[in-house]
Amino acid sequence: MKPLRNSGKPEKLMREAELDFKIGNLNKCVSASYFTVRKMLEHLALRMKMMIPRRDDKLANVLKHIGYGDEAKLVLRLYELRKKADYDDKEITEDEAEEALKIAENLTKLIKSLQSGTD
């Protein structure tokens, strides 16, 4: 079986989230932050031979299942912010966008460390 290769998409999404924050595209920042983490979790789940859940909110269980319950809650918070950014009539605030970026940055570091442990 060929090893899974990172497509580079999560890193690109994270750069876009950071740029969107800087120029005030707060809804796009939150959405890109969420999808950065989602892509990385999907990749981690595949490496661990786990099923990728269809529902976005269930993807947090990948982390919860391996003992990272607090971090799984952060995934859920990011998901809630993404739903607000994409579907709610209310705008994402600068504080919420900054929160999403910080969550994504921290989860990205964690997931990368977990991925290196599955090699």
C-alpha positions in Angstrom: 0.0 0.0 0.0 1.4 3.4 -1.0 1.8 5.9 1.9 -0.6 8.8 2.0 0.9 12.0 0.7 -0.2 15.4 2.0 -1.6 17.4 -1.0 -0.5 20.7 0.5 -4.1 21.9 0.6 -4.3 22.3 4.4 -1.2 24.6 4.3 -2.7 26.6 1.5 -6.0 27.0 3.3 -4.2 28.2 6.4 -2.3 30.8 4.5 -5.5 32.0 2.9 -7.2 32.2 6.3 -4.4 34.3 7.6 -4.5 36.6 4.5 -8.3 36.9 4.7 -8.0 37.9 8.4 -5.5 40.6 7.5 -7.7 42.1 4.8 -10.9 41.9 6.8 -12.6 38.9 5.0 -13.6 37.5 8.4 -16.2 35.0 7.2 -13.7 33.5 4.7 -11.0 33.4 7.3 -13.2 31.3 9.6 -14.3 29.0 6.8 -10.7 28.4 5.6 -9.5 27.9 9.2 -12.1 25.2 9.7 -11.3 23.4 6.4 -7.6 23.5 7.2 -8.3 21.4 10.3 -10.9 19.2 8.6 -8.5 18.2 5.8 -5.8 17.4 8.3 -8.2 15.3 10.4 -9.4 13.4 7.4 -5.8 12.7 6.5 -5.0 11.6 10.0 -8.1 9.3 10.1 -7.0 7.6 6.9 -3.5 7.1 8.2 -5.0 5.5 11.3 -7.3 3.3 9.2 -10.4 5.0 10.7 -13.6 5.8 8.8 -14.1 9.4 7.9 -17.5 10.5 9.3 -19.9 12.1 6.8 -21.1 14.6 9.3 -18.7 17.5 10.0 -19.5 17.6 13.7 -18.6 14.0 14.1 -15.1 14.5 12.7 -14.0 15.8 16.2 -14.4 12.2 17.4 -11.2 11.3 15.6 -9.3 13.3 18.2 -11.6 12.3 21.1 -11.1 8.6 20.2 -7.3 8.8 20.7 -7.5 10.7 24.0 -7.7 14.4 22.9 -11.1 15.3 24.3 -10.3 19.0 24.9 -8.9 19.4 21.4 -12.0 17.6 20.0 -14.1 20.3 21.7 -12.0 22.9 19.9 -12.8 21.3 16.6 -16.5 21.5 17.5 -16.1 25.2 18.4 -14.4 25.8 15.0 -17.3 24.0 13.3 -19.8 26.2 15.1 -17.9 29.3 14.0 -17.8 28.0 10.4 -21.5 27.4 10.4 -22.0 31.0 11.5 -19.6 32.3 8.9 -21.3 30.3 6.1 -25.0 30.2 7.0 -25.9 32.8 9.6 -27.2 36.3 8.9 -24.9 37.6 11.6 -21.4 38.5 10.6 -18.3 36.9 12.1 -16.6 39.4 14.5 -12.9 40.1 14.4 -12.5 38.4 17.8 -14.3 35.2 16.5 -12.1 35.2 13.4 -9.0 35.6 15.5 -10.2 32.8 17.8 -10.7 30.5 14.7 -7.2 31.2 13.5 -5.7 30.4 16.8 -7.7 27.2 17.2 -6.6 26.2 13.6 -3.0 27.0 14.3 -2.9 25.0 17.5 -4.8 22.0 16.1 -2.6 22.0 13.0 0.5 21.7 15.2 -1.1 18.8 17.2 -2.3 16.9 14.1 1.1 17.3 12.5 2.7 15.8 15.5 0.2 12.9 15.6 0.7 12.3 11.9 4.5 12.0 12.4 3.7 9.3 15.0 1.7 7.2 12.5 4.6 7.0 10.0 
